Amino acid sequence: MDVLFFLLLGHFCGDYALQSDKTAERKKSSYSALTTHVLIYTICIWGFLALYSFLYLPGLYLKTATILFLVFLLIEHWGQDYIKHRIANCSRQAHYIDQVVHIAILYIYRIFIFPYY
C-alpha cells in the first residue's frame, strides 16, 4: 500500500473529520483556533504515517526527514489557512485552491522525500 494513501487519510481526517463547524468558523478570526486546527491536522498526518510505519516501514515516523516535513507542513498549513481566511475571504475558489495545494504538498513529500527511505 502506498504511503500517499495514508497521507490522504491523515489530511481528510485532520482537515474535515476532526474540524467542527465551530472551529472552522472560529479560525477565521482567532489565531488560537487556527493554530489548534493546524496542530490537530499535523498530528493526524503524523499518526497515519506512524500507522504506515508500523505496517510497512518501521521507524519512518521518527526519521529526521519526516519530522522536518511535519514541521514544514505545520508552518505551511497555518500560513495557507491564514491567507485563505483573511486575504481570500474564504471564497469557494480559495477553498478549492487550498485543498489542491494541501494535497500537492503531500504528493511532493511522497515523490521527493519518501523514496529515499
Backbone as ProteinMPNN parsed JSONL, in Angstrom:
{"seq_chain_A": "MDVLFFLLLGHFCGDYALQSDKTAERKKSSYSALTTHVLIYTICIWGFLALYSFLYLPGLYLKTATILFLVFLLIEHWGQDYIKHRIANCSRQAHYIDQVVHIAILYIYRIFIFPYY", "coords_chain_A": {"N_chain_A": [[0.853, -1.173, 0.0], [0.539, 2.212, -0.77], [2.259, 5.024, 0.626], [1.109, 7.486, 0.179], [-1.645, 7.106, 0.274], [-2.085, 6.83, 3.033], [-1.224, 9.347, 3.871], [-3.183, 10.942, 2.669], [-5.446, 9.997, 4.028], [-4.815, 10.982, 6.578], [-4.887, 13.702, 5.969], [-7.623, 14.176, 5.238], [-8.87, 13.357, 7.558], [-7.805, 15.188, 9.472], [-8.377, 17.699, 8.313], [-11.069, 17.706, 7.827], [-12.763, 15.644, 9.191], [-12.074, 15.905, 11.945], [-12.493, 18.558, 12.409], [-14.647, 20.774, 13.625], [-17.69, 22.554, 12.755], [-17.83, 24.832, 14.252], [-15.139, 25.292, 14.957], [-14.103, 25.682, 12.393], [-15.343, 28.068, 11.747], [-14.418, 29.755, 13.817], [-11.658, 29.852, 13.359], [-11.361, 31.714, 11.414], [-11.097, 34.175, 12.587], [-9.549, 33.893, 14.828], [-6.394, 33.412, 16.112], [-5.609, 31.4, 17.871], [-7.532, 29.371, 17.484], [-7.02, 28.745, 14.82], [-4.378, 27.862, 15.042], [-4.741, 25.651, 16.741], [-6.294, 23.999, 15.066], [-4.404, 23.513, 13.018], [-2.396, 22.179, 14.426], [-3.799, 19.845, 15.198], [-4.323, 18.822, 12.646], [-1.677, 18.319, 11.716], [-0.841, 16.426, 13.603], [-2.606, 14.383, 12.96], [-1.692, 13.683, 10.379], [0.869, 12.81, 11.106], [0.151, 10.683, 12.767], [-1.068, 8.892, 10.961], [1.127, 8.423, 9.345], [2.662, 7.09, 11.225], [1.103, 4.8, 11.557], [1.348, 3.702, 8.966], [4.092, 3.285, 9.059], [4.257, 1.379, 11.105], [2.972, -0.766, 9.851], [4.368, -1.175, 7.411], [6.973, 0.039, 7.107], [9.144, 0.164, 9.369], [10.008, 2.636, 11.77], [9.784, 4.886, 10.158], [8.171, 7.101, 10.892], [9.684, 8.402, 12.766], [11.945, 9.343, 11.576], [14.388, 11.821, 10.687], [13.932, 13.351, 8.344], [11.18, 13.007, 8.055], [10.17, 14.236, 10.375], [11.076, 16.858, 9.931], [9.63, 17.399, 7.609], [7.037, 17.369, 8.705], [7.168, 19.589, 10.404], [7.557, 21.595, 8.482], [5.104, 21.217, 7.14], [3.275, 21.951, 9.126], [3.843, 24.717, 9.432], [3.41, 25.607, 6.802], [0.714, 24.885, 6.378], [-0.57, 26.436, 8.321], [0.035, 29.049, 7.418], [-1.162, 28.98, 4.877], [-3.89, 28.495, 5.457], [-4.366, 30.795, 6.927], [-4.061, 32.783, 4.955], [-6.152, 32.002, 3.256], [-8.407, 32.505, 4.859], [-8.15, 35.171, 5.764], [-7.235, 36.83, 3.694], [-8.166, 35.887, 1.169], [-10.77, 35.694, 1.798], [-12.292, 33.382, 2.21], [-13.529, 32.346, -0.144], [-15.249, 30.208, -2.491], [-13.583, 29.406, -4.575], [-11.109, 29.89, -3.387], [-11.147, 27.956, -1.402], [-11.075, 25.566, -2.926], [-8.603, 25.848, -4.229], [-6.987, 25.9, -1.968], [-7.315, 23.248, -1.005], [-6.229, 21.777, -3.153], [-3.562, 22.632, -3.057], [-2.836, 21.739, -0.466], [-3.005, 18.934, -0.838], [-1.171, 18.636, -2.903], [1.214, 19.264, -1.584], [1.468, 17.045, 0.093], [1.763, 15.102, -1.879], [4.185, 15.926, -3.0], [5.906, 15.364, -0.872], [5.658, 12.571, -0.98], [6.784, 12.002, -3.512], [9.362, 13.239, -3.578], [10.689, 13.018, -1.076], [9.998, 10.634, 0.342], [10.894, 8.355, -1.285], [13.555, 7.934, -0.543], [13.784, 6.449, 1.722]], "CA_chain_A": [[0.0, 0.0, 0.0], [1.356, 3.415, -0.923], [2.224, 5.969, 1.736], [0.223, 8.599, -0.171], [-2.977, 6.765, 0.776], [-2.107, 7.15, 4.461], [-1.147, 10.807, 3.978], [-4.507, 11.479, 2.329], [-6.315, 9.702, 5.168], [-4.489, 11.967, 7.61], [-5.363, 15.003, 5.512], [-9.078, 14.272, 5.337], [-9.212, 13.256, 8.979], [-7.439, 16.423, 10.157], [-8.947, 18.908, 7.709], [-12.528, 17.62, 7.772], [-13.425, 14.835, 10.212], [-11.83, 16.398, 13.296], [-12.688, 20.003, 12.467], [-16.075, 21.076, 13.751], [-18.136, 23.781, 12.099], [-17.467, 25.928, 15.164], [-13.704, 25.54, 14.769], [-13.921, 26.248, 11.049], [-15.771, 29.47, 11.8], [-13.554, 30.494, 14.739], [-10.298, 30.045, 12.855], [-11.358, 32.882, 10.54], [-10.761, 35.385, 13.333], [-8.795, 33.569, 16.038], [-5.11, 32.736, 15.906], [-5.541, 30.178, 18.678], [-8.336, 28.343, 16.811], [-6.265, 28.359, 13.626], [-3.222, 27.088, 15.495], [-5.247, 24.363, 17.228], [-6.645, 23.211, 13.885], [-3.187, 23.09, 12.309], [-1.75, 21.157, 15.264], [-4.58, 18.609, 15.048], [-4.066, 18.359, 11.281], [-0.32, 17.773, 11.643], [-0.826, 15.207, 14.413], [-3.29, 13.353, 12.155], [-0.745, 13.236, 9.348], [1.906, 12.048, 11.786], [-0.448, 9.432, 13.235], [-1.227, 7.97, 9.835], [2.486, 7.998, 8.976], [3.054, 6.087, 12.221], [0.396, 3.567, 11.2], [2.044, 3.167, 7.794], [5.388, 2.822, 9.533], [4.027, 0.139, 11.854], [2.575, -1.833, 8.937], [5.215, -1.412, 6.235], [8.333, 0.578, 7.104], [9.42, 0.531, 10.76], [10.852, 3.787, 12.059], [9.563, 6.001, 9.236], [7.569, 8.267, 11.542], [10.671, 9.047, 13.631], [13.1, 9.783, 10.78], [14.608, 13.264, 10.685], [13.26, 13.945, 7.182], [9.744, 13.014, 8.323], [9.921, 15.272, 11.383], [11.249, 18.15, 9.257], [8.468, 17.559, 6.738], [5.888, 17.716, 9.542], [7.354, 20.99, 10.832], [7.243, 22.383, 7.291], [3.669, 21.084, 6.904], [2.6, 22.767, 10.134], [4.025, 26.131, 9.087], [2.766, 25.846, 5.511], [-0.738, 24.789, 6.537], [-1.006, 27.617, 9.072], [0.088, 30.199, 6.518], [-2.129, 28.826, 3.801], [-5.233, 28.73, 6.001], [-4.435, 32.218, 7.28], [-4.3, 33.51, 3.7], [-7.491, 31.667, 2.77], [-9.446, 33.122, 5.687], [-8.005, 36.606, 5.983], [-6.983, 37.586, 2.466], [-9.052, 35.425, 0.102], [-12.13, 35.808, 2.327], [-12.949, 32.068, 2.186], [-14.369, 32.113, -1.317], [-15.289, 28.813, -2.945], [-12.366, 29.182, -5.352], [-9.997, 29.824, -2.431], [-11.22, 26.641, -0.741], [-10.597, 24.545, -3.864], [-7.154, 26.046, -4.385], [-6.42, 25.487, -0.681], [-7.263, 21.788, -0.959], [-5.271, 21.31, -4.168], [-2.204, 22.874, -2.555], [-2.598, 20.808, 0.644], [-2.759, 17.597, -1.382], [0.079, 18.709, -3.668], [2.319, 19.207, -0.609], [1.595, 15.632, 0.48], [2.285, 14.398, -3.039], [5.605, 16.295, -3.102], [6.585, 14.522, 0.12], [5.679, 11.201, -1.498], [7.651, 11.889, -4.683], [10.739, 13.712, -3.411], [11.323, 12.657, 0.198], [9.737, 9.258, 0.723], [11.666, 7.285, -1.958], [14.905, 7.77, -0.008], [13.762, 5.605, 2.928]], "C_chain_A": [[0.899, 1.236, 0.0], [1.185, 4.365, 0.259], [1.292, 7.14, 1.444], [-1.206, 8.342, 0.31], [-3.1, 7.149, 2.249], [-2.012, 8.656, 4.695], [-2.5, 11.449, 3.676], [-5.526, 11.174, 3.424], [-6.075, 10.701, 6.296], [-5.0, 13.343, 7.251], [-6.869, 15.135, 5.718], [-9.562, 14.153, 6.78], [-8.96, 14.593, 9.686], [-8.12, 17.663, 9.617], [-10.473, 18.885, 7.686], [-13.114, 16.912, 8.993], [-13.251, 15.398, 11.629], [-11.947, 17.919, 13.416], [-14.189, 20.289, 12.501], [-16.407, 22.353, 12.978], [-17.754, 24.995, 12.944], [-15.991, 26.292, 15.011], [-13.442, 26.187, 13.42], [-14.301, 27.726, 11.031], [-14.833, 30.309, 12.674], [-12.167, 30.765, 14.169], [-10.201, 31.199, 11.865], [-10.888, 34.134, 11.266], [-9.882, 35.13, 14.546], [-7.504, 32.824, 15.699], [-5.047, 31.426, 16.681], [-6.364, 29.059, 18.038], [-7.626, 27.838, 15.562], [-5.085, 27.475, 14.01], [-3.644, 25.714, 15.997], [-5.609, 23.453, 16.063], [-5.399, 22.665, 13.194], [-2.424, 22.045, 13.118], [-2.482, 19.821, 15.137], [-4.335, 17.996, 13.669], [-2.698, 17.671, 11.195], [-0.196, 16.484, 12.454], [-1.533, 14.075, 13.677], [-2.369, 12.799, 11.075], [0.325, 12.36, 9.984], [1.373, 10.691, 12.261], [-0.621, 8.426, 12.113], [0.123, 7.546, 9.264], [2.999, 6.941, 9.949], [2.372, 4.754, 11.938], [1.049, 2.907, 9.984], [3.389, 2.57, 8.214], [5.26, 1.49, 10.266], [3.735, -1.027, 10.905], [3.63, -2.186, 7.898], [6.682, -1.009, 6.374], [8.705, 1.065, 8.509], [10.364, 1.731, 10.882], [10.625, 5.002, 11.184], [9.096, 7.261, 9.96], [8.531, 8.995, 12.478], [11.903, 9.544, 12.878], [13.172, 11.3, 10.759], [13.871, 13.932, 9.529], [11.75, 14.009, 7.397], [9.389, 14.101, 9.327], [10.064, 16.656, 10.752], [10.091, 18.431, 8.302], [7.245, 17.98, 7.547], [5.972, 19.148, 10.059], [7.035, 21.92, 9.66], [5.742, 22.381, 7.035], [2.877, 21.948, 7.879], [2.667, 24.247, 9.771], [3.279, 26.467, 7.796], [1.251, 25.847, 5.645], [-1.283, 26.005, 7.295], [-1.048, 28.845, 8.155], [-0.961, 30.144, 5.429], [-3.551, 29.063, 4.3], [-5.417, 30.179, 6.425], [-4.764, 33.05, 6.036], [-5.721, 33.258, 3.205], [-8.56, 32.432, 3.556], [-9.349, 34.638, 5.747], [-7.871, 37.405, 4.689], [-7.968, 37.194, 1.366], [-10.513, 35.394, 0.538], [-12.946, 34.528, 2.156], [-13.89, 31.853, 1.004], [-14.313, 30.633, -1.696], [-14.016, 28.478, -3.721], [-11.151, 29.066, -4.426], [-9.979, 28.478, -1.72], [-10.684, 25.547, -1.655], [-9.084, 24.641, -4.069], [-6.435, 25.581, -3.131], [-6.272, 23.966, -0.62], [-6.273, 21.212, -1.967], [-3.844, 21.49, -3.664], [-1.889, 21.946, -1.387], [-2.245, 19.416, 0.121], [-1.474, 17.568, -2.194], [1.292, 18.632, -2.741], [2.534, 17.758, -0.17], [2.18, 14.805, -0.664], [3.781, 14.692, -3.233], [6.428, 15.502, -2.092], [6.731, 13.106, -0.431], [6.695, 11.033, -2.627], [9.113, 12.191, -4.366], [11.429, 13.288, -2.127], [11.184, 11.162, 0.49], [10.602, 8.22, 0.005], [13.046, 7.028, -1.357], [14.929, 6.954, 1.265], [14.047, 4.175, 2.57]], "O_chain_A": [[1.907, 1.277, 0.705], [0.095, 4.487, 0.818], [0.738, 7.728, 2.373], [-1.9, 9.277, 0.711], [-4.105, 7.726, 2.662], [-2.644, 9.184, 5.61], [-2.909, 12.391, 4.354], [-6.381, 12.009, 3.718], [-7.023, 11.206, 6.897], [-5.49, 14.074, 8.111], [-7.331, 16.109, 6.312], [-10.548, 14.78, 7.167], [-9.823, 15.073, 10.421], [-8.415, 18.586, 10.376], [-11.104, 19.931, 7.54], [-13.88, 17.512, 9.748], [-14.191, 15.366, 12.423], [-11.539, 18.495, 14.425], [-14.899, 20.069, 11.52], [-15.522, 23.122, 12.603], [-17.401, 26.049, 12.414], [-15.643, 27.471, 14.944], [-12.654, 27.127, 13.315], [-13.647, 28.533, 10.371], [-14.493, 31.437, 12.318], [-11.565, 31.797, 14.465], [-9.101, 31.624, 11.509], [-10.346, 35.05, 10.646], [-9.504, 36.079, 15.232], [-7.522, 31.757, 15.086], [-4.487, 30.446, 16.192], [-5.935, 27.905, 18.049], [-7.631, 26.64, 15.281], [-4.83, 26.455, 13.368], [-2.979, 24.719, 15.711], [-5.27, 22.269, 16.069], [-5.349, 21.49, 12.83], [-1.86, 21.116, 12.541], [-1.844, 18.779, 14.985], [-4.16, 16.783, 13.548], [-2.587, 16.568, 10.66], [0.485, 15.551, 12.03], [-1.103, 12.924, 13.761], [-2.281, 11.586, 10.886], [0.652, 11.292, 9.465], [2.065, 9.677, 12.165], [-0.35, 7.239, 12.292], [0.257, 6.434, 8.754], [3.69, 6.005, 9.547], [2.992, 3.698, 12.064], [1.275, 1.697, 9.975], [3.766, 1.484, 7.772], [6.067, 0.583, 10.063], [4.198, -2.145, 11.131], [3.78, -3.353, 7.537], [7.55, -1.668, 5.803], [8.589, 2.256, 8.8], [11.377, 1.821, 10.188], [11.212, 6.054, 11.435], [9.572, 8.359, 9.673], [8.224, 10.096, 12.937], [12.81, 10.11, 13.487], [12.149, 11.982, 10.808], [13.248, 14.977, 9.72], [11.107, 14.966, 6.966], [8.403, 14.813, 9.143], [9.247, 17.538, 11.018], [9.628, 19.567, 8.199], [6.495, 18.858, 7.12], [4.958, 19.84, 10.142], [6.329, 22.914, 9.825], [5.163, 23.427, 6.742], [1.911, 22.603, 7.488], [1.654, 24.945, 9.804], [2.599, 27.49, 7.712], [0.577, 26.713, 5.087], [-2.337, 26.537, 6.946], [-2.035, 29.579, 8.123], [-1.577, 31.157, 5.101], [-4.332, 29.752, 3.645], [-6.51, 30.73, 6.295], [-5.642, 33.913, 6.071], [-6.412, 34.186, 2.784], [-9.512, 32.948, 2.97], [-10.374, 35.32, 5.777], [-8.347, 38.537, 4.608], [-8.54, 38.061, 0.704], [-11.396, 35.1, -0.268], [-14.163, 34.59, 1.976], [-14.943, 31.234, 1.157], [-13.421, 29.906, -1.26], [-13.44, 27.404, -3.549], [-10.268, 28.239, -4.657], [-8.911, 27.922, -1.466], [-9.92, 24.69, -1.211], [-8.383, 23.63, -4.078], [-5.388, 24.94, -3.216], [-5.222, 23.457, -0.227], [-5.557, 20.26, -1.658], [-3.01, 20.599, -3.827], [-0.782, 21.412, -1.316], [-1.292, 18.795, 0.592], [-0.757, 16.567, -2.174], [2.291, 17.999, -3.083], [3.674, 17.304, -0.075], [2.998, 13.913, -0.438], [4.549, 13.799, -3.591], [7.517, 15.025, -2.411], [7.808, 12.514, -0.355], [7.391, 10.02, -2.684], [10.007, 11.482, -4.83], [12.657, 13.205, -2.096], [12.163, 10.507, 0.847], [11.02, 7.26, 0.651], [13.648, 5.993, -1.641], [15.998, 6.774, 1.848], [14.072, 3.312, 3.448]]}, "name": "protein", "num_of_chains": 1, "seq": "MDVLFFLLLGHFCGDYALQSDKTAERKKSSYSALTTHVLIYTICIWGFLALYSFLYLPGLYLKTATILFLVFLLIEHWGQDYIKHRIANCSRQAHYIDQVVHIAILYIYRIFIFPYY"}
